Amino acid sequence: MTEEQLDLGRKKWLTLGVLALGLSMVVLDGTIVSVSLPVIIDQLSLNFTQAQWVTSIYAVVLAALLITSGRLGDRFGRRNLFALGVLVFLAGSVLAASATGAWPLLWGRIVQGIGAAGVMPGTLATMNALFRGRDRVIAFAVWGSVISGVAAIGPLLGGWLTTSYTWPWIFLVNIPLGVLVLIGLFLFVPETRMGKAAPGLDVDGFLLSAAGFALLVFALIEGQTYGWWKPLREFPIAGLRWSENAWVSPIPVFLALGVVALVLFIRWETHRNLIGRSALLDPKLFRIPSFRWGNITAFAVALGEFGLLFVLPLFMVNVLGLSTLGAGYVLAAMALGAFCAAGIAEGIVRGIGPVRVVQIGLALEAIAIALVALFVTPHISGWWLAVLLIVYGIGLGLASAQLTGTVLADVPPANSGQGSAIQSTVRQVGSAFGIALVGALLSVALGHDLPRRLDEVKDLPAGAADTLATATRESAGGAISGVRDHEGAAAVLDALCRAFTDATRTTLLAAALFLLAGLAAATRIPSRAADAPTAVDAADGGSGVDQA
């Protein structure tokens, strides 16, 4: 091997390091907020719905833009779009850190999501362009491990920054990371783009997909506010008002419109592919069994994982009385498990193949969360929770690290960039839906469990019980801390804690069911996907892209 080839080999792995750092930054921001959320709710006076939006709006915007930004990167250069995305992401981080209320914080999160959409698709597409054979398998494993490991370690970093400094530092930490990524981009990452692209820009497809995702997530999050069927309050829309006396709430209408928009999006994308115009999505990719079932699996994993990360910090801080740092330590057990899994995964993959490893990982995740739901009480030890979450983290590490390569294994070379963007989009849609679904379920469960538990408190007036139940639900459990500070309220505190624990158990069981659904989908992935990276290497250049 010549010295020039050695230099190219070393630079390739430095490139992977820069891409992994950029990916870490945007994945970290999807989970670092979760453990700090109780503090943000308290200091910015957020209600339950606003708290959900703080965590989910980032994923919604990222999911809506991922495929579009991936296609723009294919055409105009992935490194260029990557660098622009980092700059926009940093601007959003500064906006979020300087927020003094709910709306400024949400706008900051929206800008962060726009920037992240420029960063994430470029990582996989650039790896597709630069890596071949066994190196590509390693690169995909690194990509999946970064997603699972960083997502798991985010709550610990968030807890430490919030406790040692203040909550805005969970966003300001992105500044030095972003500067390092920008320097590495221009030193080590070559520019790549698609050699030949179909004409036109699919603006209509973008608008239909963005509208569909946004309407569905909006309906799931706002359902408890405006009513799932019967209107609970007026809804302002385009200068008009949806009356609370209407025969139906706007929520089922938005759900229906979201589904219609996504159906039209699929039909529109099929049409554009047939006439040879540029399209965000080629529906024919979903005829590939490993791609179809792998994406369904990834969606279910994201549903369970991000729903879990929304609920558990609220439970640990409000019910167990842990600090944000203490809750971060407990959730860091997931990261410990994920890193342990990374160390043993390669040997297991060689023995039984990546598809079986994904299935084992999902089974471990579902079992661990079901056990947490079974054993959770208002007085459960944080150490016991951590032990169960280590098992969950091992499963997460095994499943996520191998799932990326499995999903893309049989995708034709010319479609690998689009396949990568779709796979990333599915994960982000799953995370947004996970927060929305589990959050909605938590709110509904609290509405049922709080009055039931408060009825058991002797001599508590009905009016006081209603006030406490409403305050606890709307503050996502934050009102429990206020009751804890009052002497002589032990019975009320116990009732509130038990009710929140009951609701948490319900959401954890739902998360376990999502993971079981993912396991069922994973059993349909053909085992031949274990050897299919050769399918992506079949053409000259391996990915249908040309380096600029």
C-alpha positions in Angstrom: 0.0 0.0 0.0 1.4 3.4 -1.0 1.9 6.3 1.3 -0.8 8.2 -0.6 -3.3 5.4 -0.1 -2.4 5.3 3.7 -3.1 9.1 3.9 -6.4 8.7 2.1 -7.3 5.9 4.5 -6.5 7.9 7.5 -8.4 11.0 6.2 -11.4 8.8 5.5 -11.6 7.8 9.2 -11.1 11.5 10.2 -14.0 12.3 8.0 -16.1 9.7 9.8 -15.1 11.3 13.1 -16.2 14.8 11.9 -19.5 13.4 10.6 -20.1 11.5 13.8 -19.5 14.7 15.9 -21.9 16.6 13.7 -24.5 13.8 14.1 -23.9 13.7 17.9 -24.7 17.4 18.1 -28.1 17.2 16.5 -29.0 13.8 18.1 -27.9 15.2 21.5 -30.3 18.1 21.2 -33.2 15.7 20.7 -32.7 14.2 24.2 -30.7 16.7 26.3 -33.9 18.7 27.0 -35.9 15.8 28.5 -34.3 15.7 32.0 -34.2 19.5 32.2 -37.9 19.8 31.3 -39.2 20.0 34.9 -36.9 23.0 35.6 -37.8 24.7 32.3 -41.6 24.1 33.1 -41.1 25.8 36.5 -38.9 28.7 35.4 -40.8 29.6 32.2 -44.3 28.7 33.6 -45.0 26.2 30.8 -48.2 24.1 30.8 -48.4 20.4 29.8 -49.0 21.1 26.1 -46.2 23.6 25.8 -43.8 21.1 27.5 -44.7 18.5 24.9 -44.0 21.1 22.1 -40.6 22.0 23.5 -39.5 18.4 23.0 -41.4 17.4 19.9 -41.3 20.6 17.7 -37.6 19.9 17.1 -38.3 16.4 15.8 -41.4 17.6 13.8 -39.4 20.3 11.9 -36.4 17.9 11.4 -38.7 15.2 10.0 -40.5 17.6 7.7 -37.3 18.9 6.1 -35.0 15.8 6.1 -35.9 14.4 2.7 -35.9 17.8 1.1 -32.6 18.8 2.5 -31.1 15.5 1.5 -32.1 16.1 -2.1 -30.7 19.6 -2.0 -27.5 18.2 -0.7 -27.4 15.7 -3.5 -27.7 18.5 -6.0 -25.8 21.4 -4.5 -23.2 19.6 -2.4 -23.5 17.8 0.9 -20.7 19.5 2.7 -22.0 22.9 1.7 -25.5 22.1 3.1 -23.9 20.5 6.2 -22.0 23.7 7.0 -25.0 25.9 6.4 -27.1 23.5 8.7 -24.5 23.8 11.5 -24.6 27.6 11.3 -28.4 27.7 11.4 -28.4 25.1 14.2 -26.1 27.3 16.3 -28.3 30.4 15.7 -31.3 28.4 17.0 -29.3 27.3 20.0 -28.6 30.9 20.9 -32.2 31.8 20.5 -33.4 28.9 22.7 -30.8 29.7 25.4 -32.0 33.4 25.6 -35.7 32.5 25.8 -37.7 34.1 28.6 -41.0 32.4 27.7 -42.7 29.6 25.9 -42.9 31.1 22.4 -39.3 32.4 22.2 -38.1 28.9 23.3 -40.3 27.2 20.7 -39.0 29.5 17.9 -35.4 28.6 19.0 -36.3 24.9 18.8 -37.8 25.4 15.3 -34.6 27.1 14.0 -32.6 24.3 15.6 -34.7 21.7 13.7 -34.2 23.6 10.4 -30.4 23.5 11.0 -30.4 19.9 12.0 -32.1 19.0 8.8 -29.1 20.3 6.9 -26.7 18.2 9.0 -28.2 14.8 9.5 -28.8 13.5 5.9 -25.3 14.6 4.8 -23.7 12.2 7.2 -25.2 9.0 5.8 -25.0 10.1 2.2 -21.3 11.1 2.5 -20.5 7.8 4.1 -22.2 6.1 1.2 -19.9 8.0 -1.1 -16.6 7.3 0.7 -16.8 3.9 2.2 -16.9 0.5 0.6 -17.2 -3.1 1.7 -16.3 -3.9 5.3 -15.4 -0.3 5.9 -19.0 0.7 5.1 -20.4 -1.9 7.5 -18.2 -0.4 10.2 -19.2 3.2 9.3 -22.9 2.3 9.4 -22.4 0.6 12.8 -20.7 3.8 14.1 -23.6 5.9 12.8 -26.1 3.7 14.6 -24.0 3.5 17.8 -23.7 7.3 17.9 -27.5 7.7 17.6 -28.2 5.2 20.4 -25.3 6.2 22.7 -25.6 10.0 22.4 -29.4 9.8 22.7 -28.9 7.9 25.9 -26.2 10.1 27.4 -28.1 13.3 26.6 -30.2 13.3 29.8 -27.0 13.0 32.0 -25.4 15.9 30.3 -28.6 17.9 30.5 -29.0 17.1 34.2 -25.4 18.1 35.0 -25.6 21.4 33.0 -28.9 22.3 34.6 -27.8 21.5 38.1 -24.3 22.9 38.0 -25.1 26.0 35.8 -28.6 26.8 34.4 -30.9 25.3 31.9 -29.8 27.6 29.0 -26.5 25.8 29.0 -28.1 22.7 27.5 -28.3 24.8 24.3 -25.1 26.8 24.7 -23.1 23.6 24.9 -23.7 23.3 21.1 -21.5 26.4 20.3 -18.1 24.8 20.9 -19.3 21.5 19.4 -20.5 23.4 16.3 -17.2 25.3 15.9 -15.2 22.0 16.0 -17.5 20.5 13.4 -17.1 23.5 11.1 -13.3 23.3 11.3 -13.3 19.6 10.7 -15.7 19.9 7.8 -13.3 22.2 5.8 -10.2 20.3 6.8 -11.2 16.6 6.4 -14.6 16.2 4.6 -14.6 16.2 0.8 -17.5 17.7 -1.1 -19.8 15.1 -2.6 -23.0 15.4 -4.7 -25.2 13.3 -7.0 -23.7 12.9 -10.4 -27.0 13.3 -12.3 -30.3 14.4 -10.9 -33.8 14.4 -12.4 -35.0 17.9 -13.3 -37.2 20.1 -11.1 -37.7 20.7 -7.4 -40.5 18.8 -5.7 -42.0 21.8 -3.9 -45.6 20.3 -3.8 -44.3 17.1 -2.3 -42.5 19.0 0.4 -45.6 21.0 1.3 -47.8 17.9 1.4 -45.4 15.9 3.6 -44.7 18.8 5.9 -48.5 19.5 6.3 -49.3 15.8 6.9 -46.7 15.3 9.6 -47.5 18.7 11.3 -51.2 18.2 11.3 -50.9 14.7 12.9 -48.5 15.7 15.6 -50.4 18.9 16.3 -53.6 16.9 16.8 -52.0 14.3 19.1 -50.4 17.0 21.3 -53.4 19.4 21.4 -56.1 16.7 21.8 -56.2 17.1 25.5 -56.5 20.9 25.2 -59.3 21.2 22.6 -61.0 17.8 23.1 -60.5 14.5 21.3 -64.1 14.6 20.0 -66.3 17.0 22.0 -64.9 20.6 21.9 -63.5 21.8 25.2 -62.7 25.4 24.2 -62.7 27.7 21.2 -60.0 27.2 18.6 -58.8 30.3 16.7 -58.0 29.5 13.0 -57.1 32.0 10.2 -58.9 34.9 11.9 -62.0 32.7 12.6 -62.9 30.7 15.7 -64.0 27.1 16.0 -66.8 27.3 18.5 -66.8 25.2 21.6 -70.5 24.5 20.8 -69.6 22.9 17.5 -70.7 19.3 17.0 -67.1 18.1 16.8 -63.7 19.2 18.0 -61.1 20.4 15.4 -58.8 17.5 16.5 -60.4 14.6 14.6 -60.6 17.0 11.6 -56.9 17.7 11.7 -56.1 14.0 12.1 -58.2 13.2 9.0 -56.5 16.1 7.1 -53.1 14.9 8.1 -53.8 11.4 6.8 -55.2 12.8 3.5 -52.2 15.0 3.0 -49.8 12.0 3.5 -51.9 9.8 1.1 -51.7 12.6 -1.5 -48.0 12.9 -0.9 -47.5 9.2 -1.8 -49.6 9.5 -4.9 -47.8 12.7 -6.0 -44.4 11.1 -5.5 -45.4 8.1 -7.5 -46.6 10.4 -10.3 -43.3 12.4 -10.3 -41.2 9.2 -10.5 -43.3 8.0 -13.4 -42.8 11.2 -15.5 -39.1 11.3 -14.7 -39.2 14.5 -12.5 -37.2 15.1 -9.3 -39.1 13.5 -6.3 -38.5 13.5 -2.6 -39.5 9.9 -2.3 -39.6 6.8 -4.6 -42.4 4.7 -3.2 -40.9 1.7 -5.0 -38.2 1.5 -2.4 -40.8 0.2 0.1 -41.3 -2.9 -2.2 -37.8 -4.0 -0.9 -38.7 -6.2 2.2 -35.6 -5.2 4.2 -36.2 -1.5 3.6 -39.9 -1.7 4.3 -39.8 -3.8 7.5 -36.6 -2.2 8.7 -38.2 1.3 8.6 -41.3 0.1 10.4 -38.9 -1.3 13.0 -37.0 1.9 13.3 -40.3 3.9 13.6 -41.5 1.6 16.5 -38.1 1.9 18.3 -38.2 5.7 18.1 -41.8 5.7 19.4 -40.8 3.7 22.5 -37.5 5.4 23.1 -38.6 9.0 22.9 -41.9 8.5 24.7 -39.9 6.9 27.5 -37.5 9.9 27.6 -40.4 12.3 27.9 -42.2 10.5 30.8 -39.4 9.1 33.0 -37.7 12.5 33.9 -41.1 13.9 34.9 -41.7 10.9 37.2 -38.2 10.9 38.8 -38.1 14.7 39.5 -41.7 15.2 40.5 -42.6 11.9 42.2 -39.2 10.5 43.5 -38.0 14.0 44.3 -34.6 13.5 42.5 -32.7 16.5 41.3 -32.2 16.9 37.5 -28.6 15.7 37.9 -29.9 12.6 39.9 -32.4 11.9 37.2 -29.6 12.3 34.6 -27.5 9.7 36.4 -30.4 7.2 36.4 -31.0 7.8 32.7 -27.3 7.5 32.0 -27.7 3.8 32.7 -29.1 3.6 29.2 -25.9 5.0 27.8 -23.8 2.6 29.9 -25.8 -0.3 28.5 -25.6 1.0 24.9 -21.8 1.3 25.1 -21.5 -2.2 26.6 -23.6 -3.4 23.7 -21.2 -1.7 21.2 -18.3 -3.7 22.6 -19.9 -7.1 22.2 -22.1 -6.4 19.1 -19.5 -7.2 16.4 -18.8 -10.7 17.7 -22.5 -11.5 18.0 -23.1 -10.2 14.5 -20.4 -12.5 13.1 -22.1 -15.4 14.7 -25.8 -14.9 14.0 -26.1 -11.9 11.6 -27.3 -8.3 12.1 -31.0 -9.1 11.7 -31.0 -11.5 14.6 -29.0 -9.0 16.7 -31.7 -6.4 16.0 -34.4 -8.8 17.1 -32.5 -9.7 20.3 -32.0 -6.0 21.1 -35.7 -5.2 20.7 -36.7 -8.1 22.9 -34.4 -6.9 25.6 -35.8 -3.3 25.3 -39.4 -4.5 25.6 -38.7 -6.8 28.5 -36.8 -4.1 30.4 -39.5 -1.5 30.0 -42.2 -4.0 30.9 -40.3 -4.7 34.1 -39.9 -1.0 34.9 -43.7 -0.7 34.5 -44.2 -3.7 36.7 -42.0 -2.6 39.6 -42.5 1.2 39.5 -43.8 2.7 42.7 -43.7 6.2 44.3 -40.8 5.0 46.4 -38.8 2.9 44.0 -35.0 3.2 44.3 -33.2 5.2 41.6 -30.6 2.4 41.7 -33.2 -0.2 40.9 -34.5 1.9 38.0 -30.9 2.3 36.7 -30.3 -1.5 36.7 -33.4 -2.0 34.6 -32.4 0.8 32.3 -28.9 -0.8 31.7 -30.7 -3.8 30.3 -32.8 -1.5 28.1 -29.6 0.3 27.0 -28.0 -3.0 26.0 -31.0 -3.8 23.8 -31.0 -0.2 22.4 -27.4 -0.4 21.5 -27.7 -3.8 19.8 -30.8 -2.9 17.8 -29.8 0.7 16.7 -26.2 0.0 15.8 -27.3 -2.8 13.3 -30.6 -1.4 12.1 -29.1 1.3 9.8 -27.1 -1.1 7.7 -30.0 -3.6 7.7 -32.5 -1.0 6.4 -30.2 0.2 3.6 -28.7 -3.3 2.7 -30.8 -4.0 -0.4 -31.3 -0.4 -1.6 -30.0 0.0 -5.2 -26.8 2.2 -5.4 -28.6 5.0 -7.3 -31.2 5.3 -4.5 -28.9 5.0 -1.5 -28.9 8.7 -0.7 -32.7 8.9 -0.8 -32.9 5.7 1.2 -30.6 7.2 3.9 -32.8 10.3 4.1 -36.0 8.3 4.3 -34.5 6.2 7.1 -33.5 9.3 9.1 -36.9 10.8 8.5 -38.7 7.7 9.8 -36.6 7.9 13.0 -37.5 11.6 13.5 -41.2 11.1 12.7 -41.2 8.2 15.2 -39.6 10.4 17.9 -42.1 13.2 17.3 -45.0 10.8 17.4 -43.6 9.0 20.4 -43.6 12.2 22.4 -47.0 13.2 21.2 -48.6 9.8 21.7 -47.1 9.0 25.1 -47.6 12.6 26.2 -51.3 12.4 25.2 -51.7 9.1 27.0 -50.0 10.5 30.1 -52.4 13.4 30.1 -55.5 11.1 29.6 -54.2 8.7 32.3 -53.6 11.6 34.8 -57.2 12.9 34.1 -58.4 9.4 35.2 -56.0 8.6 38.0 -55.7 11.9 39.8 -59.4 12.2 40.8 -59.6 8.5 41.7 -56.6 8.8 44.1 -57.7 12.1 45.5 -61.1 10.7 46.3 -59.3 8.3 48.7 -58.1 11.3 50.8 -60.4 11.9 53.8 -61.8 15.3 54.5 -60.5 16.8 51.2 -63.2 19.1 49.7 -64.3 18.3 46.2 -63.3 21.7 45.0 -59.8 21.4 46.4 -59.5 17.9 44.8 -60.5 19.3 41.4 -58.0 22.2 41.7 -55.2 19.9 42.7 -55.9 17.4 39.9 -56.1 20.2 37.3 -52.9 21.9 38.5 -51.0 18.6 38.6 -52.0 17.5 35.1 -51.4 20.9 33.5 -48.0 21.3 35.1 -47.0 17.8 34.0 -46.5 16.9 37.7 -44.8 20.1 38.7 -47.5 20.9 41.2 -46.4 17.9 43.3 -43.2 19.7 44.4 -45.3 22.6 45.7 -47.4 20.2 47.8 -44.2 18.5 49.1 -43.1 21.8 50.6 -46.3 22.1 52.7 -46.4 20.6 56.1 -49.5 18.5 57.0 -50.2 17.5 53.3 -48.7 14.0 53.5 -52.0 12.3 52.5 -52.5 14.6 49.5 -48.9 14.3 48.5 -49.1 10.5 48.7 -52.3 10.5 46.5 -50.7 12.7 43.9 -47.6 10.6 43.8 -49.6 7.4 43.5 -51.7 8.9 40.7 -48.7 10.1 38.7 -47.1 6.6 39.2 -50.2 4.9 37.9 -50.2 7.1 34.8 -46.5 6.6 34.3 -47.0 2.8 34.5 -49.7 3.1 31.8 -47.3 5.0 29.5 -44.5 2.6 30.1 -46.7 -0.3 29.1 -47.6 1.5 25.9 -43.9 2.1 25.2 -43.3 -1.6 25.7 -46.1 -2.4 23.2 -44.5 -0.1 20.7 -41.2 -2.0 21.0 -43.0 -5.3 20.7 -44.6 -4.0 17.5 -41.0 -3.2 16.3 -39.9 -6.7 17.2 -42.8 -8.2 15.2 -41.7 -6.1 12.2 -38.1 -7.1 12.7 -39.1 -10.8 12.3 -40.1 -10.0 8.7 -36.7 -8.6 7.7 -35.0 -11.1 5.4 -32.0 -12.6 7.0 -30.1 -12.2 3.8 -29.9 -8.5 4.7 -27.0 -9.6 6.8 -24.8 -9.9 3.8 -26.4 -7.3 1.6 -24.0 -4.4 1.9 -22.6 -5.9 -1.4 -25.8 -4.7 -3.0 -24.8 -1.1 -2.3 -21.3 -1.8 -3.6 -22.5 -3.4 -6.9 -22.1 -0.3 -9.1 -18.9 1.5 -9.8 -18.5 4.1 -7.1 -20.9 2.2 -4.8 -23.5 4.9 -4.1 -24.6 6.6 -7.3 -22.7 9.8 -6.4 -19.7 11.6 -7.7 -17.2 13.4 -5.5 -16.8 17.1 -6.5 
